[in-house]
Amino acid sequence: MRALTVRPGDADSLAVTEVDEPSPGSGELLVEGLALGVCGTDREIAHGSYGWAPT
């Protein structure tokens, strides 16, 4: 499946990558996202200007 990925602290690392589809565990379910929202904070993280990555 495709995933939008970013490496916190690495400016302009936003990329669409292929990743393995997750398998739900016991008592979990897998849902398909049909749409997403991007806010200003998301843009700052992708650009590398949000501050620091959580530890």
VMD Tcl script that draws the C-alpha trace (Angstrom):
set ca {
  {0.00 0.00 0.00}
  {1.12 3.59 -0.42}
  {1.87 5.78 2.58}
  {2.78 9.43 2.93}
  {5.91 9.47 5.09}
  {8.08 12.16 6.65}
  {11.23 11.95 8.76}
  {10.85 14.50 11.60}
  {13.73 16.95 11.62}
  {14.71 16.13 8.02}
  {13.50 19.06 5.94}
  {11.63 18.22 2.74}
  {11.64 14.45 3.43}
  {7.94 14.09 2.57}
  {7.50 11.15 0.20}
  {4.95 8.63 -1.01}
  {6.38 5.19 -0.26}
  {5.26 1.58 -0.57}
  {4.81 -0.14 2.80}
  {3.44 -3.50 3.88}
  {-0.27 -3.47 4.64}
  {-0.73 -3.83 8.40}
  {-2.47 -6.88 9.84}
  {-4.93 -6.18 12.65}
  {-4.31 -7.99 15.91}
  {-6.82 -9.67 18.17}
  {-9.69 -7.29 18.96}
  {-8.52 -4.79 16.30}
  {-9.79 -3.95 12.83}
  {-8.27 -2.42 9.73}
  {-10.03 0.57 8.16}
  {-9.43 2.20 4.80}
  {-8.99 5.96 4.74}
  {-10.68 7.53 1.73}
  {-9.70 11.13 2.47}
  {-7.34 13.02 4.73}
  {-6.80 16.52 5.98}
  {-3.57 18.48 6.05}
  {-3.23 21.38 8.46}
  {-0.55 24.04 8.90}
  {1.28 21.96 11.50}
  {1.50 19.03 9.06}
  {3.05 21.35 6.45}
  {5.58 22.70 8.97}
  {6.61 19.16 10.01}
  {7.04 18.12 6.36}
  {9.09 21.25 5.65}
  {11.26 20.74 8.76}
  {10.28 24.02 10.40}
  {8.03 22.79 13.23}
  {10.60 22.62 16.00}
  {11.99 19.33 17.21}
  {10.94 15.73 16.85}
  {9.42 14.08 19.92}
  {11.64 11.62 21.76}
}
mol new
graphics top color blue
foreach p $ca { graphics top sphere $p radius 0.5 }
foreach p [lrange $ca 0 end-1] q [lrange $ca 1 end] { graphics top cylinder $p $q radius 0.2 }
display resetview
